[in-house]
Amino acid sequence: MSNAVLLSFIALASVSDLRYRKVKNYIVFPCFLTGLVLSFAHGGAAGLADSILAALYVFTALFPFFSARLIGAGDIKFTMAIALFLGRDGMYDSLIPIAVASTVTMLTMAAYQRSFKNLKIPMIIPISLGVIYMLVEKSFGGFYG
């Protein structure tokens, strides 16, 4: 159930990022609140604490990229919201798929633009692809299962 809710938020955020190059707050904040509620419902206070720690880790990891203007605030907020759904283990499992998807996206966009200068990447797409890959892999008992 929570994965289906997360995937619907991912779809909304991806469309927003592709269309407007922003993830609107009216998508992020309900996702954030839903992640908090579901983490508490599934794991009690310990599950809520785990999810909040995951969101704080995401903020700590992504803030330097925001400071360097490589990603937007909406990217950080939405990734923190995803962390609330997944917890620390889920976010940890998503790191490599997110890094691979981000690298492929960046290289593809740079090749298309024939330059790394002023490269604007809709980062929610590779983040979402990494998370979706991890969820599918877990569902079928693969590497993460």
C-alpha positions in Angstrom: 0.0 0.0 0.0 2.7 2.5 1.0 4.7 1.7 -2.1 1.6 2.4 -4.3 1.2 5.8 -2.6 4.9 6.6 -3.0 4.8 5.6 -6.7 1.8 7.9 -7.2 3.7 10.8 -5.6 6.8 10.0 -7.7 4.6 10.1 -10.9 3.2 13.5 -9.9 6.6 14.9 -9.1 8.2 13.6 -12.3 5.5 15.1 -14.4 5.9 18.4 -12.6 9.7 18.3 -12.9 9.5 17.6 -16.6 6.8 20.1 -17.4 7.9 23.0 -15.1 11.5 22.1 -14.1 10.2 22.4 -10.5 8.5 20.2 -8.1 5.6 22.2 -6.7 5.1 22.4 -3.0 1.5 21.2 -3.4 3.0 17.9 -4.4 5.9 17.8 -1.9 4.1 18.7 1.3 1.3 16.0 1.0 4.0 13.5 0.2 6.0 14.6 3.2 3.0 14.4 5.6 1.9 11.0 4.1 5.4 9.6 4.6 5.4 10.8 8.2 2.0 9.2 8.9 2.7 5.9 7.2 6.1 5.6 8.8 4.5 6.0 12.2 1.6 3.7 11.3 3.9 0.9 10.2 6.7 1.3 12.7 5.4 3.3 15.6 7.7 5.9 17.2 10.8 3.9 16.2 9.7 3.8 12.5 8.9 7.5 12.6 12.4 8.2 14.1 14.1 6.1 11.5 12.3 7.9 8.7 13.1 11.3 10.1 16.8 10.3 10.4 16.7 9.2 6.7 15.2 12.5 5.7 17.9 14.4 7.7 20.6 12.2 6.1 19.2 13.1 2.6 19.2 16.8 3.5 22.8 16.6 4.8 24.0 14.8 1.6 22.2 17.0 -0.9 22.6 20.4 0.6 26.1 20.9 -0.8 24.7 20.2 -4.3 22.0 22.8 -3.7 24.6 25.3 -2.4 26.5 24.8 -5.7 23.3 25.3 -7.6 23.4 21.9 -9.1 20.0 20.9 -7.8 17.0 22.8 -6.7 15.3 23.0 -3.3 12.3 21.0 -4.6 14.7 18.1 -5.5 15.9 18.1 -1.9 12.5 18.4 -0.4 11.0 15.7 -2.5 13.9 13.3 -1.9 13.5 13.9 1.8 9.8 13.0 1.4 10.8 9.8 -0.3 13.1 9.1 2.6 10.2 9.3 5.0 8.5 6.5 3.1 11.6 4.3 2.7 13.5 4.9 6.0 17.2 4.6 6.3 17.5 1.1 4.9 15.4 1.9 1.8 17.3 5.1 1.1 20.6 3.4 1.6 19.5 0.7 -0.9 18.5 3.4 -3.3 21.8 5.2 -3.4 23.6 3.2 -6.0 20.6 3.1 -8.4 20.0 6.8 -7.9 23.7 7.5 -8.6 23.7 5.4 -11.7 20.5 6.9 -13.1 21.8 10.5 -12.3 25.1 9.8 -14.0 23.4 8.4 -17.1 21.0 11.3 -17.2 23.7 13.9 -16.8 25.9 12.3 -19.6 22.9 12.0 -21.9 21.8 15.6 -21.4 25.4 16.8 -21.8 25.7 14.8 -25.1 22.4 16.2 -26.3 23.5 19.8 -25.4 27.1 19.1 -26.5 28.3 20.8 -23.3 28.4 20.5 -19.5 27.9 24.3 -19.2 24.5 25.4 -18.0 23.3 21.8 -17.8 19.8 21.8 -16.4 18.7 18.3 -15.4 15.3 17.4 -14.1 16.8 15.5 -11.1 13.5 14.1 -9.9 13.6 11.7 -12.9 16.9 9.9 -12.0 16.0 10.0 -8.3 12.6 8.4 -9.1 14.1 5.8 -11.4 16.6 4.8 -8.8 13.9 4.4 -6.1 11.6 2.6 -8.5 14.4 0.2 -9.5 15.1 -0.5 -5.8 11.4 -1.2 -5.1 11.0 -3.5 -8.1 14.2 -5.3 -7.2 13.0 -5.8 -3.6 9.6 -7.0 -4.8 11.1 -9.8 -6.9 13.7 -10.8 -4.3 16.7 -9.7 -6.2 19.8 -8.0 -4.9 17.8 -6.0 -2.3 15.2 -8.7 -1.5 
